[in-house]
């Protein structure tokens, strides 16, 4: 375990430079690292009345967190997969996006080209966030609710004719095609940042920002692959099976 006493005298910028995740941990505690880069960890903790070891413990907790791989997710029923994706949506909206938005809006650098990039990001990133949150809500309202509806039909919560009418309207296969055709959400940001490239002497705040933007894009790619390769195929098969059962029940009545 890291001993907080060994790093209490270190400046925030040095601690963050060694491990960018510490910037996110500080944000979790309500501290914008870029506002206190020249302060020591002890000074910041005293100001916010936080035990330094709390920050270090939280950092270790984050470091030990392991996402399930696709094979694990594949072996679980669709309800577990949906619950996992909902948790990821919540994490994106409540933790990742506020952290990124805080950096985009708050980092102040007068040196070029960073100043221009930050000005452009302050226009572009809020639009991306708005579009992304809309995409999440649409997905949960349409796809996740459709899957919930399929389970309700399986549990005989609707009359047979009503069930058939529901099943034949807005099939999941059509949602899958629309989802796969969705634009590359971070293409504009990637171009603006030149594929997240920075020279070796770039300010630590820019290095953290670019690193977090790139990591977020990687997470989105993995998230989309899980949806396209696991969730949609499972949902399509569930829908086919429920439809087959309903048609059989209607024929037997």
C-alpha positions as CSV (number, residue, x, y, z in Angstrom):
1,X,0.0,0.0,0.0
2,X,1.2,3.5,-0.8
3,X,1.9,5.5,2.4
4,X,0.4,9.0,2.1
5,X,3.1,10.5,4.3
6,X,5.7,9.8,1.6
7,X,3.9,12.0,-0.9
8,X,2.3,14.6,1.3
9,X,5.0,17.1,0.5
10,X,4.9,16.5,-3.3
11,X,3.3,19.0,-5.6
12,X,0.0,18.0,-7.2
13,X,1.4,18.3,-10.7
14,X,4.2,15.8,-9.8
15,X,1.8,13.3,-8.3
16,X,-0.6,13.6,-11.2
17,X,2.3,13.3,-13.7
18,X,3.2,10.0,-12.2
19,X,-0.3,8.6,-12.3
20,X,-3.0,10.5,-14.3
21,X,-5.7,8.5,-12.5
22,X,-5.0,10.7,-9.5
23,X,-6.5,13.6,-11.3
24,X,-9.8,11.7,-11.5
25,X,-9.6,10.7,-7.9
26,X,-9.1,14.4,-6.9
27,X,-12.1,15.3,-9.0
28,X,-14.1,12.6,-7.2
29,X,-13.3,14.5,-3.9
30,X,-14.4,17.8,-5.5
31,X,-10.8,19.1,-6.3
32,X,-9.8,20.3,-9.7
33,X,-6.1,19.3,-9.9
34,X,-5.2,22.0,-12.4
35,X,-6.1,24.7,-9.9
36,X,-3.6,23.4,-7.4
37,X,-0.8,22.1,-9.5
38,X,1.9,24.0,-7.5
39,X,0.4,23.1,-4.1
40,X,1.5,20.1,-2.1
41,X,-0.8,17.3,-1.4
42,X,-0.9,18.2,2.2
43,X,-1.8,21.8,1.5
44,X,-4.7,20.7,-0.7
45,X,-5.9,18.1,1.8
46,X,-5.8,20.7,4.6
47,X,-7.8,23.1,2.5
48,X,-10.5,20.6,1.7
49,X,-10.3,18.8,5.1
50,X,-9.4,15.5,3.6
51,X,-7.1,12.8,5.1
52,X,-4.4,12.3,2.4
53,X,-4.6,8.5,3.0
54,X,-8.2,8.7,1.9
55,X,-7.0,9.9,-1.5
56,X,-4.4,7.2,-1.7
57,X,-6.8,4.5,-0.7
58,X,-9.3,5.6,-3.3
59,X,-6.5,5.6,-5.9
60,X,-5.6,2.0,-5.1
61,X,-9.3,1.0,-5.2
62,X,-9.6,2.4,-8.7
63,X,-6.3,0.7,-9.8
64,X,-7.7,-2.7,-8.6
65,X,-11.0,-2.3,-10.5
66,X,-11.3,-4.8,-13.3
67,X,-14.0,-4.7,-16.0
68,X,-15.5,-8.1,-17.0
69,X,-14.2,-9.3,-20.4
70,X,-16.6,-10.1,-23.3
71,X,-16.5,-13.8,-22.7
72,X,-17.7,-13.3,-19.1
73,X,-20.5,-11.0,-20.3
74,X,-21.5,-13.4,-23.1
75,X,-22.0,-16.2,-20.5
76,X,-24.4,-14.1,-18.5
77,X,-28.1,-13.8,-19.3
78,X,-29.3,-10.7,-21.2
79,X,-30.7,-9.1,-18.0
80,X,-27.2,-9.1,-16.4
81,X,-25.7,-7.6,-19.6
82,X,-28.3,-4.8,-19.6
83,X,-27.6,-4.1,-15.9
84,X,-23.9,-3.8,-16.7
85,X,-24.5,-1.4,-19.6
86,X,-26.8,0.7,-17.5
87,X,-24.1,1.0,-14.8
88,X,-21.6,2.0,-17.5
89,X,-24.0,4.7,-18.8
90,X,-24.4,6.0,-15.2
91,X,-20.6,6.1,-14.8
92,X,-20.1,7.9,-18.1
93,X,-22.7,10.5,-17.2
94,X,-22.0,11.0,-13.5
95,X,-18.2,10.6,-13.4
96,X,-16.4,10.6,-16.8
97,X,-18.2,13.4,-18.6
98,X,-18.3,15.8,-15.6
99,X,-14.5,15.2,-15.1
100,X,-13.8,15.9,-18.8
101,X,-16.1,18.9,-18.9
102,X,-14.5,20.3,-15.8
103,X,-11.1,20.1,-17.4
104,X,-12.2,21.5,-20.8
105,X,-13.9,24.5,-19.1
106,X,-11.4,25.1,-16.4
107,X,-7.9,24.6,-17.7
108,X,-6.3,28.0,-18.5
109,X,-3.2,28.1,-20.7
110,X,-2.2,31.2,-22.6
111,X,0.6,29.4,-24.6
112,X,-0.2,28.4,-28.2
113,X,-1.3,26.1,-29.7
114,X,-3.0,24.9,-26.4
115,X,-5.0,28.1,-26.0
116,X,-6.6,27.7,-29.4
117,X,-7.3,24.0,-28.9
118,X,-9.0,24.7,-25.5
119,X,-11.1,27.4,-27.1
120,X,-12.3,25.0,-29.8
121,X,-12.9,22.2,-27.3
122,X,-15.1,24.6,-25.2
123,X,-17.3,24.9,-28.2
124,X,-17.1,21.3,-29.4
125,X,-17.2,19.2,-26.2
126,X,-20.5,20.4,-24.8
127,X,-22.1,19.6,-28.2
128,X,-20.6,16.1,-28.0
129,X,-21.8,15.6,-24.4
130,X,-25.4,16.7,-25.4
131,X,-25.4,14.3,-28.4
132,X,-23.9,11.5,-26.3
133,X,-26.4,11.8,-23.5
134,X,-29.3,11.9,-26.0
135,X,-27.9,8.7,-27.6
136,X,-27.8,7.0,-24.1
137,X,-31.4,8.1,-23.3
138,X,-32.6,6.9,-26.7
139,X,-30.9,3.6,-26.3
140,X,-32.3,3.0,-22.8
141,X,-35.8,4.2,-23.7
142,X,-36.0,2.1,-26.9
143,X,-33.7,-0.9,-26.6
144,X,-33.6,-1.6,-22.9
145,X,-37.3,-1.0,-22.5
146,X,-38.0,-3.3,-25.5
147,X,-36.0,-6.0,-23.7
148,X,-37.9,-5.4,-20.5
149,X,-41.1,-5.7,-22.5
150,X,-40.1,-9.0,-24.0
151,X,-39.6,-10.4,-20.5
152,X,-43.1,-9.1,-19.5
153,X,-44.6,-10.8,-22.6
154,X,-42.8,-14.0,-21.6
155,X,-44.4,-13.7,-18.2
156,X,-47.9,-13.5,-19.8
157,X,-48.4,-9.9,-18.6
158,X,-50.2,-9.1,-21.9
159,X,-53.1,-10.7,-23.9
160,X,-51.9,-12.9,-26.8
161,X,-53.1,-10.6,-29.5
162,X,-51.7,-7.5,-27.8
163,X,-48.4,-9.4,-27.4
164,X,-48.3,-10.2,-31.1
165,X,-49.0,-6.6,-32.0
166,X,-46.2,-5.4,-29.8
167,X,-43.7,-7.9,-31.1
168,X,-44.3,-7.1,-34.7
169,X,-43.8,-3.4,-34.2
170,X,-40.3,-1.8,-34.1
171,X,-38.3,-5.1,-34.2
172,X,-34.9,-5.0,-32.5
173,X,-33.1,-5.9,-35.8
174,X,-34.0,-2.5,-37.1
175,X,-32.6,-0.8,-34.0
176,X,-29.4,-2.8,-34.5
177,X,-28.9,-1.5,-38.0
178,X,-29.4,2.1,-36.8
179,X,-27.0,1.6,-33.9
180,X,-24.2,0.2,-36.1
181,X,-24.6,3.1,-38.5
182,X,-24.2,5.7,-35.7
183,X,-21.5,8.2,-36.5
184,X,-18.0,8.1,-34.9
185,X,-19.0,10.2,-31.9
186,X,-15.5,11.6,-31.1
187,X,-14.2,12.0,-34.6
188,X,-14.2,15.8,-34.4
189,X,-12.3,15.8,-31.1
190,X,-9.8,13.3,-32.4
191,X,-9.1,15.5,-35.4
192,X,-8.8,18.7,-33.3
193,X,-6.3,17.1,-31.0
194,X,-4.4,15.5,-33.9
195,X,-5.1,12.0,-32.6
196,X,-4.3,13.2,-29.0
197,X,-0.7,14.0,-29.9
198,X,1.3,16.3,-27.6
199,X,5.0,17.2,-27.5
200,X,7.0,15.9,-24.6
201,X,7.2,19.3,-22.9
202,X,3.4,19.9,-23.0
203,X,1.8,21.2,-19.7
204,X,0.7,18.4,-17.3
205,X,-2.9,19.6,-17.5
206,X,-3.0,19.1,-21.2
207,X,-1.4,15.7,-20.9
208,X,-4.0,14.6,-18.5
209,X,-6.8,16.1,-20.6
210,X,-5.6,14.4,-23.8
211,X,-5.0,11.1,-22.0
212,X,-8.5,11.1,-20.4
213,X,-10.2,12.0,-23.8
214,X,-8.3,9.2,-25.5
215,X,-9.2,6.7,-22.7
216,X,-12.9,7.8,-22.9
217,X,-12.9,7.1,-26.6
218,X,-11.4,3.7,-26.1
219,X,-14.1,3.0,-23.5
220,X,-16.8,4.1,-25.9
221,X,-15.4,1.8,-28.6
222,X,-15.4,-1.2,-26.3
223,X,-18.9,-0.2,-25.0
224,X,-20.3,-0.1,-28.6
225,X,-18.7,-3.4,-29.5
226,X,-20.3,-5.1,-26.4
227,X,-23.7,-3.7,-27.6
228,X,-23.2,-4.6,-31.2
229,X,-21.6,-8.0,-30.7
230,X,-23.3,-9.2,-27.5
231,X,-26.4,-7.3,-26.6
232,X,-28.1,-6.9,-29.9
233,X,-27.6,-10.6,-31.0
234,X,-28.9,-11.8,-27.6
235,X,-31.9,-9.4,-27.9
236,X,-32.7,-10.4,-31.4
237,X,-32.7,-14.1,-30.4
238,X,-34.8,-13.4,-27.4
239,X,-37.4,-11.5,-29.5
240,X,-37.5,-14.4,-32.1
241,X,-38.0,-16.9,-29.3
242,X,-40.8,-14.9,-27.6
243,X,-42.5,-14.3,-31.0
244,X,-42.3,-18.0,-31.8
245,X,-43.9,-18.9,-28.4
246,X,-46.7,-16.3,-28.8
247,X,-47.6,-17.5,-32.3
248,X,-47.6,-21.1,-31.1
249,X,-50.0,-20.2,-28.2
250,X,-52.3,-18.3,-30.6
251,X,-52.4,-21.4,-33.0
252,X,-53.2,-23.7,-30.1
253,X,-56.1,-21.5,-28.8
